[in-house]
């Protein structure tokens, strides 16, 4: 009987010792909460609406001024669709502020065409004027009975100048791997201003938009009922990604 009790005591002792050690050990440090993805809204919106750009031969869609123009116009369209400030590209609020308005939930592909680029001066400083035709023929809005296109085209004129502020160091960019949106501040060091081009006749950008926009059909009805939702085409040219210099 005494032998059996000694065995029981020996069996219980290790378990008791383990429990005591566990009780004295410090509690595990909880993991910090995950940082919210700052580009989640842009990623979601890219599944619903895309931007495709064309330009006359010799115009680089990745030149700094054209990137600024592209980013400005894409941001405005993103916000118009969503009314969500998170769909504005990084730094947009530094160069302009969108006016709050109800969302226009279109889907599909917006085609943008660079009509003209002109070097000029404004307030005694060099400037670049960029005239763009934005075509919405491949977009539509949902209704109770299907999809409807409410507009066909729009023209934009932007005046772009370098600012007097010091430019932060620009990131190293990978132009082979692209995203539908920029993840860095493309507006850093730039000023952007919308303006009304007052030329008339054959030089009016609106008229040029109607006659020179590739693929634009001027006979297409402005308002048209569609059987299905328009296709969200791949972005072009999209935006280069940041190279991680720490690796």
N, C-alpha and C positions, 0 to 999 in steps of 0.2 A: 504494500500500500504506500509506504513512504517512497519507494522507488518510482512509482507511477506519478506521485505528486511532484517529484523532482523533475521528471520529464515534462510535465505540464508547465511548470515554472520556466524551464528552459525554452519551451516553444513560445510562450507568451512574451518573454522578455525582448526578443528582437523586434517584434511588432510594436511593443510599447516604445522602444527606443526610436524607431522610425517615425512614429507619430509625434514624439517630442521634438525631433529634429525639424520635421515639417512645420510644426507650430512656431518654432523659433526663426525659421528662414524668412528673409524679407519677401514681401509680396512682389510679384512680377510687375514691372513698370508697364502701364497700359500704353498701347501704341497711339501715337498722335492721330487725330482725325485726318482723313485724306483731304488735300486741298481741292477745292472745286475746279473743274476744268474751265479755264477762261474762254476756251474756244468751242464749248459744247453747243452753244446756240448757233454759231456759224456752221459747225459740222452738221447739225440737224437741218438748217435752212438749205445747205448745199444739196440735200437729197430732194428738195422740193423745187428749187429754182436755180438755174445756172446762167453763167455769163460767157458768151463767146465773142471774141474780138477779131476783126480783120482791119487791114490798113493797106494803103497803096504801097507798092514796092519801094523798099529803101527805108521804111519807117520801122524802127526797132520798138516792139511792144514792151520790151523790158528796159528801155532807157528811163532814167529817173523821172523826167517830166511826164512821160506817158504812163509810168507806173502810178504817179500821183493822180493823173486824170482818171485812169482806170479805177483806182481805189476809191476816189471820190464818187464817181458815178455808180459803181457797184454798191457802195455803202448806202447811198441814197435809195437805191432800188431795194436793197435788203430791208431797210427800215420801213419803206413804203409798204412792203409786203407783210411785215411782222409787227410794226410799231414797238419793236423791242430794241432798246439801246445796245444790247449785247451783240446785235448783228452788225453794228458799225465796226469798221476795221480799226485796229489799234491806232490811236493818235488822231482820229477824225475830229473829235471834239476840240482838238487844239487848233484846227483850221476853220471849223464851222460848226454850227449847231442845227440839227434838224428840228423842224417844227412838229410838235406833238399832234398826231392825227390818228383816227381809227385805221386799223390795218386794211390793206387791200390784198386779200389772200390769193393772189394769182399763183399759178404753177406753170412750169414749162421752161423755156429757154429764151433769154433776151439776147438778141444779136446787136452788137455795137460795132460801128464802123467809123474809123478815124477819117473824117472828110478832108480836113486841112490842118496843117501846123504852120504857124506864122511867128517869126521872131519879130518882136517889137519892143517898145519901151513904155513904161507906165510909172508916173510920178518920178521921172528921172532915173529909173533903174531898168535894166534889161528884163524883159518878160517874154513868155511864150504863150501864144493863144492857140488853144486846141479846140477844134470844132468836131463834134461827134454826132452821129445819127444813131439813135436807139430805136430798135424795131421790136415790137411786141407781137408780131404776127404769130409767133409760136408759143404764146402764153394764153392762159384762159383762167377764169374764175369759176368756182363751183356754184351751182344753183340747185334748187330742188329738183330740177328735171335734167340735170346734166352739167355741161360746161359751156361758158360763153366768153368769147373774146370781146373786150370792150374798147380796145384801141389798137392802132397799128404802128404808129411811129411817134417819135419825139426827137427834137434836136437840142443839143447842149453846147454852150460855148463857155470855156473856162479860161481864165487868165492865171498863169502860174508863174511865181517869182520865188527866188531864193530869199529867205528871211535874213534878218541881221543877227539872229540868235545863234549862239554857238551850237554846232551840230554834234550830237553824241556820236561816239564811235559806231560806225555801221557794222552790222554783223557780217561774217563771211557766209556767202550764200551758195547753195548747191542748185544749179540751174537744171540739172538732170532729173532731180526728184522734186515734184511739185504737189501743192495742195490747192484746193479751190479758194483759199483765202490766205492772206499774209499773216504771219505770226509775229512780225516785227512792225515798228512804226515807220511806214513808208512816207509819212508826211513830215517826218523830222527834218527841219531846216527849210521848209517850204511854206509859202502862202498861196491860198487858192481863193479865187473870186469868180462867181458866176457873173456874166455880163450879157447884155442883149446886143447882138450884132445888128447894126442898123443898115447894112447894105441891102439894096433892093435889086430886083431884076435877076439876071442869070447868076450873079454872085451871091445871092441870098442863100445861106447854108440850108435853110428849110427847103428851098427849091432844089438845091443840089442833092439833098437827102432823098427827095422823091425821084430824081432822075439818075443818080449815080450809086445808090446803095445796092451792093451786090445781092441778088436774090429777092429784092423787094418788088412786089407786084402792086402797082398803084391802083389796080382795079379791084383789089380785095376789099370787101365791105369792112367798115370800121367795126361794126357790131355783127357778130356771127355766132350762131349756135353750133357747138361741136358735139360730136357723138361720144368722144372719149377725151380723157385728159391728155394734154400735149406731153410729148416725151421730154424728160430732163436730159439733155445732151451732156456729154462730158465738157467740163470747163476748158476753155482755150484762151490764152496760153496757160492760165493758172498762175500760181505764185511759187517762186523758188523757196526752198526750205533752208532753215538756218543750220549751218555746220557747227557741230559741237566741238569747239576747239580744245576742250578739256580732255578729250579722248586721245 
